[in-house]
Amino acid sequence: MSFQKWLYTLSLGGYAAALRLAAPLHPKARQMVAGRRGLLEQIRTGLQGNTAPVVWFHCASLGEFEQGRPLIEALREAHPDHKIFLTFFSPSGYEVRQGYAGADWVFYLPLDSPAHARQFLDAVQPRLAVFVKYEFWHYYLQELHRRQIPTLLISAIFRHNQLFFKSHGAFYRQMLGYFSQIFVQGEESQQLLSSIGVTHVQVAGDTRFDRVLSISRQTKEIPLARAFAQDKPVLVVGSSWPADITVLAPLVQRYQGRIKVIIAPHELGESGLRHTEDTLGVNSLRYSTATEATAAAADVLLVDTIGLLSSLYALGHWAYVGGSFGKGLHNTLEAAVWGIPVFFGNRNYQKFAEARDLIRRGGAFAVANSAELLASFGVLFEDEEKRKAAGALSADYVRQQAGATAHIMHYLNKLL
């Protein structure tokens, strides 16, 4: 066993032990441990008696699921005789989508090990495996390759600072060779892979564009939000964190009475909701306690429930997407598809190609602080034509980038 493989195996064992130790105190760790208790036996029982061909999709979390979902649904439509087996690594995906009707089975993925990989594949017996974007589990990939099961990586992005491209990254480069085909989002990733001799690569684009277009065609009316908005222009704030609210507060206060603001925080804990209300200092109303009669008088509608954001953007004249002042920007495409200008923080957005593209095209604006947000927003508030033009650039960009699902399906159909 190479040193890198030994270190990888050791780190997995340490990770499993750390999860068990953290479980009593940490809700996410507790969910991961509980969800994997007796997991392989649950999988064997769930698939007992199945004779239909199975396609296995694996997603790390909820964001990767949204990227894989267009392909799952296209496959379901094109090959109704096949069954879908969906796994998640993280509770943020599994706990939200365990009831997803587009899959026949939804489970956590057993932690990577030689025994787990063998037992899992013995139980599932997939005809095809699809990993979405980021997941690289050595023993699963190695066993899939050994069994000659076609394995795809879709909507992938590669960056020069990843281990694959380091002088000491031979073990990780080996994992890339286990994929039958790698579908990347852009040419930069293809060129990086080519530089290390990985050529079984196609540029297909990002399936999220197909997903947000599909969502926009199926949006649901939210009467409470419509009653709140009345006939005033609306700023929709998606996936906000406390740092975003601090930047937004002066804008909300300055335009109080002239615009309506809908805020869907990333975290829905009571302390975070109170921080938002206190920081804004205007008349805020929580979605869970509002009525259509009371909503109209509020300046801010604080959405303390999940699952509404993509439809709420339909009411927007502008959008602000959170996360850039923290670990990373959230999904800007959900907003851009509606043909509205998009604002976000100027710190941690660079790794998202769509954010860079939207800025370059003039459909999005990265701001450093409250003053910059006020200045950029003010231009679009005062000039309706500029606002519409920026929004049109956002919508056009999404439409032009669509089509990754069809590209991948063309390849996948040959395998099935």
Secondary structure, 3 states (H helix, E strand, C coil): CCHHHHHHHHHHHHHHHHHHHHCCCCHHHHHHHHHCCCHHHHHHHHHCCCCCCEEEEEECCHHHHHHHHHHHHHHHHHCCCCEEEEEECCHHHHHHHCCCCCCCEEEECCCCCHHHHHHHHHHHCCCEEEEECCCCCHHHHHHHHHCCCCEEEEEECCCCCCHHHCCCCHHHHHHHHCCCEEEECCHHHHHHHHHCCCCCEEECCCHHHHHHHHHHHCCCCCHHHHHHHCCCCEEEEEEECHHHHHHHHHHHHHCECCEEEEEEECCCCHHHHHHHHHHHCCCEEECCCCCHHHHCCCCEEECCCCCCHHHHHHHCCEEEECCCCCCCCCCCHHHHCCCCCEEEECCCCCCCHHHHHHHHHCCEEEECCHHHHHHHHHHHHHCHHHHHHHHHHHHHHHHHHCCHHHHHHHHHHHHC
